Amino acid sequence: QVQLVESGGGLVQTGGSLRLSCAVTGTFFGVDTMGWYRWAPQKQRELVANVTKRGTEHYADFVKGRFTISRDDAKNMVYLQMNSLKPEDTAVYHCNVEIWTGIIVSPYWGQGIRVTVSS
């Protein structure tokens, strides 16, 4: 059974930094696109950033220049380095990974990790 385990969230002041990590565990054949989404109160889910298997990165406009996504395929990990954090970055961040289980590629979600940026 595939599981995504996130870590690294917490409380930080405006302008601070956090690094989120997501570990993919279980039995699977491969990992495709890896990314991060966020849910803020009274807002829709937003794609923050993702990175393809070939290393192509995509960022939402509201994090460009501040956040950096990276992946370690040897460890089946994806990271999100968040710098210059703003109060509007406060949200629950979810790891999302497309996983090849041998039959199809399916999206899997982490349980979510809270990031709070105080003003």
C-alpha positions as CSV (number, residue, x, y, z in Angstrom):
1,Q,0.0,0.0,0.0
2,V,1.4,3.4,-1.0
3,Q,1.5,6.2,1.6
4,L,2.8,9.7,1.5
5,V,4.2,11.1,4.7
6,E,4.7,14.9,5.0
7,S,6.9,16.7,7.5
8,G,8.4,20.1,8.1
9,G,5.4,22.4,8.7
10,G,4.9,24.7,11.6
11,L,4.6,28.3,12.7
12,V,7.0,30.9,11.3
13,Q,7.1,34.7,11.2
14,T,6.7,36.8,8.1
15,G,9.8,36.6,6.0
16,G,10.9,33.3,7.5
17,S,11.5,29.9,5.9
18,L,10.3,26.4,6.1
19,R,11.1,23.2,4.3
20,L,8.4,20.7,3.6
21,S,9.3,17.0,2.9
22,C,7.2,14.2,1.5
23,A,8.2,10.6,1.6
24,V,6.6,8.0,-0.7
25,T,6.5,4.6,1.0
26,G,5.1,1.2,0.1
27,T,5.2,-1.0,-3.0
28,F,5.1,0.6,-6.4
29,F,6.9,0.5,-9.8
30,G,7.7,4.2,-10.3
31,V,7.0,7.8,-9.5
32,D,5.9,10.4,-12.1
33,T,5.1,14.0,-11.3
34,M,5.5,15.1,-7.7
35,G,4.0,18.3,-6.4
36,W,2.5,20.3,-3.6
37,Y,-1.0,21.8,-3.2
38,R,-2.4,23.9,-0.5
39,W,-5.8,24.6,1.1
40,A,-6.4,27.9,2.9
41,P,-9.6,28.7,4.9
42,Q,-12.4,29.8,2.6
43,K,-10.3,29.3,-0.5
44,Q,-10.1,26.7,-3.2
45,R,-7.3,24.2,-3.5
46,E,-4.3,25.7,-5.2
47,L,-1.4,24.1,-7.0
48,V,1.8,25.5,-5.5
49,A,4.4,23.7,-7.5
50,N,5.2,20.4,-9.2
51,V,8.2,18.7,-10.8
52,T,8.0,16.1,-13.5
53,K,10.0,12.9,-13.7
54,R,12.3,14.7,-16.2
55,G,12.8,17.5,-13.8
56,T,10.6,20.2,-15.3
57,E,9.4,22.5,-12.6
58,H,6.2,24.5,-12.6
59,Y,5.3,27.2,-10.0
60,A,2.2,29.1,-9.3
61,D,2.7,32.8,-9.8
62,F,2.2,33.6,-6.2
63,V,5.3,31.6,-5.1
64,K,7.6,32.2,-8.0
65,G,11.0,33.5,-6.8
66,R,10.2,32.4,-3.2
67,F,9.6,28.6,-3.2
68,T,11.7,25.9,-4.8
69,I,10.6,22.4,-5.4
70,S,13.0,19.5,-5.7
71,R,12.9,15.7,-5.7
72,D,15.2,12.9,-4.8
73,D,14.2,9.8,-6.9
74,A,16.6,7.6,-5.1
75,K,14.8,8.2,-1.8
76,N,11.3,8.8,-3.3
77,M,11.1,12.2,-1.7
78,V,9.9,15.6,-2.8
79,Y,10.7,18.8,-1.0
80,L,9.4,22.3,-1.0
81,Q,11.7,25.0,0.2
82,M,9.7,28.0,1.2
83,N,11.4,31.4,1.7
84,S,10.1,34.9,2.3
85,L,6.9,33.5,3.7
86,K,3.9,35.7,3.9
87,P,0.7,35.5,6.0
88,E,-1.2,34.6,2.9
89,D,0.9,31.5,2.6
90,T,-0.9,30.1,5.7
91,A,-2.6,26.9,4.7
92,V,-2.6,23.2,4.9
93,Y,-0.1,21.9,2.4
94,H,-0.6,18.5,0.7
95,C,1.9,16.4,-1.2
96,N,0.6,14.9,-4.4
97,V,2.4,12.3,-6.3
98,E,1.5,10.3,-9.4
99,I,2.5,6.7,-8.9
100,W,2.8,3.9,-11.3
101,T,1.5,0.8,-9.6
102,G,2.1,-1.6,-12.5
103,I,-1.2,-1.1,-14.2
104,I,-2.0,2.6,-14.2
105,V,-0.7,5.9,-13.0
106,S,-2.7,7.2,-10.1
107,P,-2.5,10.3,-8.0
108,Y,-1.8,9.9,-4.3
109,W,-2.2,12.5,-1.5
110,G,-0.5,13.1,1.8
111,Q,-2.5,13.7,4.9
112,G,-1.6,17.4,4.9
113,I,0.7,19.5,7.0
114,R,-0.1,22.9,8.4
115,V,1.9,26.0,7.7
116,T,1.1,29.2,9.7
117,V,2.8,32.5,8.9
118,S,2.3,35.1,11.5
119,S,2.4,38.8,10.7
